[in-house]
C-alpha cells in the first residue's frame, strides 16, 4: 500500500527513505529574544521527525541582518545561532529523516523596517507586521546586491556548521529573490534586469555562493513560484519552465514548486476553498523539463493522493506541511496503513496562519496554533500518556456531542477515565453538521469520522437521542461533569419590534435554516455579517436568492481567518451579495425594509425572508444546578464563550476542551 510514496529517492548527496517532505513553514519557530531556537522548538520538530518523513525543513530563516527590532524568524545571519540551532538538528537526527532549512529574505513582503527590492516597487499588499512599524523601500545597488549574496553564503555556512543535511533557497512568494525574477517587480536596466537570464542572475549568484559555502556533502534545493497569479503581468508557469533547466545546469539538487504572492488572485497558503492538490499542475510542468527531483505543494492532505502524485509522475516529492501540523504522526500512520486514524487538516487557516498574523500585529510573533491539534507548539508541556489515569479512573459525564464534547470525551477516555457522552440529537458533531453544508466548506466535516473513531477506540459510552436533566445527572453521579451544550441564535433585543411587525415575512434562525434544510426566499436579509452570517449569505445566494447582509460592526467575517475570508467575500461579491456595515437599526414601513447605518439609509424594498445570524446565547443552565450539588463541573465550547474574538471558533473550542480534560 502506498508503495510509490514510500519508495526511496536520491537527491544530490542525499538518499531519502520516502517521498514525503514537511516543507519549511513559519510554524515551529519558537525563539528567544535574539531569534535563537528554544527547547520547545526541538520538541516540535523532534515529534514530527519521529514519524520519519523523507525530508523536513525549518521555514524561512533570516539571512540578511534586519533593521530595527527583530524576533522572527531564526536569526541565521548571526554566527552565535549555530549552537542552539545544532541542538534542534540533533533532536531530529536521531530519526531517519533528512533535515534542512530555508535561506530567505522577505524583501517587500518581510517584516524588516527597511525592505529590500530590485527596483523600489512595493508589494500589492502590505506585509503583516507590528502595527507600530513604518516600512521603508530600498532598491538595491549593484554593490548592495553583492553584499546580500554574501549574507546568503554566510548564513548557509552557519547552517552547515549546525549540521543540516540540506538548505533550500527560497525564491518564491514574492520575497526578495522572487521579486528579482519577476518582470513586474524588476524594472532594472543593468545586468540584473531585462531578460529572464538577467533577472535570474541574482539567484544564480546566490546558488553558486551557497553551494561553495556548504560544500558537496550538503544538498541545495530551490523553491520557486510556478505562478504569481497576478491579473496582469507577473511570473507565470512559462517563466518557471524556462528557469528550471537553468537552475539544474547550475547545480540545484531539487526544485520545489509553489505559487502565489501577496496581492495575487490566489493565495500562497490556500484555504479549504481551493481544491486539494491545487498547485500540482505547476510542479508537473516543471518536472517535464528537468531531470532533478521536483517537489509539489498545495493542499495535499491525503496520503492516497500523495502516493498517486508520485506514481503518475506529477512530482518526485510531495510536501505535506499543514497535515503534519494537524497530525504529527501522519507519515507513520500512512506507512502502517492506518489512514482512518489520521487527524485531517481542515485548511481552515485560523490557527496555523491567522493566529500568527494576529500575534505579529500585536508585536508578539511566533504564536502559531492549529485548529484541530491543540498540542501544536506545546509538545514539550502537553505530554499525552495513554492510560495515565487508568489506576484511579473517574466517572466523567459529558453533556453535548458537539466539538467541545467530543474533544473532552476523547481526551478523558484517552487518560483512562470512564466517560459517558450524551447527545440530544441522533448524531454527533453539533454545528459542524451545518457548517459543512456551506458551499466550499464540506471538509469542515472531515473531523467527525475521526472523532467517532477515537471515542469508540477509547471506550466512550455514547448515548444519542438522550436529553440530560438534573435527575439523570444525579442518577449517574459523575465525579466530573462537562457542560458542552453549545449555543443558539437569538433575535437582537433592538429588533424585537421588527419581528412583531414583520407580517408576511419568513423569519428564520440560522441554525434552523440548516438543520431543517429550509428553502431560501427570493429576496433575503441576513442580520449579522460575522463568520456565520457571511456563510449563510453564501449558502442562500447559491440557490439564486438575492441576499443582503446587515452587520452592526465596521467589517465582515472578522472571526474568520483572513485567507478564508478573502475567498468567502469574493464568492459573495461574484454572486451579487450586498453588504451593509455599521447597521444600528432596521425600519419597516409600507415601502419595505430600510437599513439605518452610520453612513445613512439603504432601502431594500420588499423582503420575503429574514435570517437571524448575529447574536448567540450560550446554553449552560445545567451547570449551576450541578455545582450546587457539589459536582465538579466544567463549561466548555460555545456554552463557555461564543461572543469574544475567539469565541465560537473551532480552534478555541477544541483547545479549551483539551486543556480542561487533560488535567482531569
Steps between C-alpha positions, in 0.01 A plus 500: 500500500627848410810342348586802285480740793722278713766435238856639545646783293845643435518880527849631432717367784197375696305176494152538647285210621169629362350779293331701775641838594396719788576828322630814659226691682497774760348244737738358755733799520487539876772753571651713774553877493800460266301281260696191609323161536355409839462143635132508402611524136695177541188327636288623208733372230609183681141384543440530125836345419392196701259418216802503263396696193765497229582869547425773754587868494494798731315779323642830383809601698628857489831525314533878466551687830169682549444863582319575822362265769501134402345187655407281201607295308821311597795742497719297265709810426641485854791253545396448862180329380701192404507338844125523580416407141725194526293381797190502279689303234616247761142455622387411149795291384428216739235404245526394136422831333705764320484839669561843354386860495401781267730793418282809467461872484145632487569804285188713477297225667717461807466670836838679497460877524719554193364278224743401227385488138634494144332824389321657795157374397282409798305178539133499400403452864651634821709237680377388838706661773487675832248782452761742639746425216542749217654328199755658266566368148859473380607413142831314517810636330740259328736517798213431739393201290848356549463555875168315504653208308771493765238490776334198337836324482589583861162379625538178301836453671333536839245236397783267397672550837171413675497165319210524256468256209380761252407863448220636285531842337157665519442669165121503501196679643607849398789511747830667405633244250151448355470875445826500303365217281173681425488749213221678689716581804838506324530805271879520514703582190832352615617137493241408765198611293341459159516145361417196712867403504586844639214505751613158623864613531447592868373149572783343299755688707331398825487135389871500415597673825282268712637192326854614573413573863340162577722273290413186306360296791200723568203519265390831350138537388312799366137595556354690205156623405315321224270801470455832681130506407499866412205622296750670269876456482707311751668162494325214314547128447672576169767691694538216751539243222767717337687557827501141629758358254728796570495418871564133433797590280643716780489222757164509679430158656121537499227753425190561709218662304263723693273790394353837586613836635336753726236684302462223240167352396576175687669466837833344593338312789183367338196453725235232463334694218786387275491141375738245649822488300431847362856573382604155381456584131776757534744243638410258220586763239840567659578129549453445127806716417753392766658177619556602862225424756204737516282555808136605489288675760150638551226341711630143478362349818412146389784244481306317229507814284869547584577145389311552175689823424829313525374194312365706212819704470348834602782549750782310668441644847171596663494779758253449785546798729174580673400131508810439715396786727155347541632149559872472575486125434324508164800348320532213748127432490501501120798262501306261727184533292308667785344764275177525702702594808647811337371828639442695181601859435191710429689779319301733723808726549372650827776339705805432284486831314253747645593452864858584405400804293289638783785450748750673269276804476500514880880486510499141632629287209529124501158413641396229258229245577282245323123479470486124562825437692506690831849366585657677205811693618427376855650152451749542783237589761194310375634147525211262445538152657229250414349335807668736747187500723408132451607405852260751652231574239221748554150494359468788255167611355514719191174671399500588131687332213603806302871566456557603860326189631677269257844634591428494875372143476790387281770648721350375825455151360854506362623549858301198613193660658151350466320740264131531418420734209136602458357677196140620459508454123547179307854575382823647628654825380264778602537811283770336288222308326365836380835665436594229251186582297638841403636508142871426483521398867401134501845400630412658834314174557817292456566509873178318590593150375831537684326590824252215456791260464686644801210487745429143390867405524527624859171354619282808538138410581322705232128555558322672211144637516554551871394820673677555832332661800593523866317177580719312254813672627415397856434143386837473323676682786807599297824608662547750219235673289566678170233738373556521124146583393598773256302811413192609310436804278275772631328811373689818599310681771476822298321313218213347696262764363602399147408140576160607631427713194643263235171360378541291188877476534655159568705537818773237539776430751831403337518157664148411387587596143756220487355244740158505334644566152255788455459649153655836422277797434521708185611822670677426827645713778767333716543679831857454614810514282760317703612148413154340531310775322736515204492123462120508518504760223724281285273201562181688412639678195611166356135427424457830318351700786562873508679547833589803712716473812455756779788519748516719810881525503732660246625182335376160383599146607754639743527172690594301193861452394600769252564244225156343548339842516670603173347211308161518673469872432600450137235230461231725643602797286496282188143393578384854568460479876450850633682589823411792726707569813454710815125426494342608828130473420253368242181680402196323359225701329276483197802539269673199653816471705760771543838454669616790718878518525772748595516619138129537436203296381495200266159410359447129436139505393289189540680224693338157523746335742714616792770271642636585845870409509657750739459458873520160668405394851711243688312200642640415843198478729600160642829633633358696793286213621787252476738725688245557773501124552876493539583349160823619342366672189678641197334711231673497161426580136230749403338443840808662650567777246338582170540877477870586546751531213573127518165391642301258289802409287605140439858548615413664833222249566726198456792665681305584816336157511840336467665722761231434759472128427874427513508624859228262618 
